[in-house]
Amino acid sequence: MRPARRHDLSPRIEIMPLIDVIFLLLTFFIYSLVTMVQAEILPVQLQTLTTGQAAEPATIMAVTIDARGNLYLNRAPIDNEALDEKLKESAQLEDVPKLFLALEDTLATGPDDNTAEPAPVIDRGPLLIGLIERVRRAGIEDFNIVGDSASE
């Protein structure tokens, strides 16, 4: 008679599929919770502060050099002599306006620009340096230079 083969195979519980199912259910419930809950904003009465100071509007003055080298004061064309006078007048004021110097990259088209081909774009670096010197000669030491940060 043959001896009976006995394998010591006890029943096993696989834990990895159980963990996968638990994480799948957890993901499903979190996603459904996020899509179902709608945040509503409650109206809140804010307290009025009495210790602060009201912001006062600041007067500004902007001088722009366009791509052709033309000067503009607050978007109005201006020549060199009139700009010098305006700068000296503003330096004498008690409340000196904040001065911004800007280089504009687009070509301004005016009523006299009827030509089909655009005027050549000039190097405005020397013009900007000259403008800075004119601003300092007028007595304004506090000014800002603004421009496009993405320009090359």
PyMOL commands that set and color helices and strands:
alter all, ss='L'
color gray80, all
select helices_A, chain A and resi 16-36+80-92+125-137
alter helices_A, ss='H'
color red, helices_A
select strands_A, chain A and resi 60-65+71-73+76-77+98-103+143-146
alter strands_A, ss='S'
color yellow, strands_A
deselect
rebuild
show_as cartoon
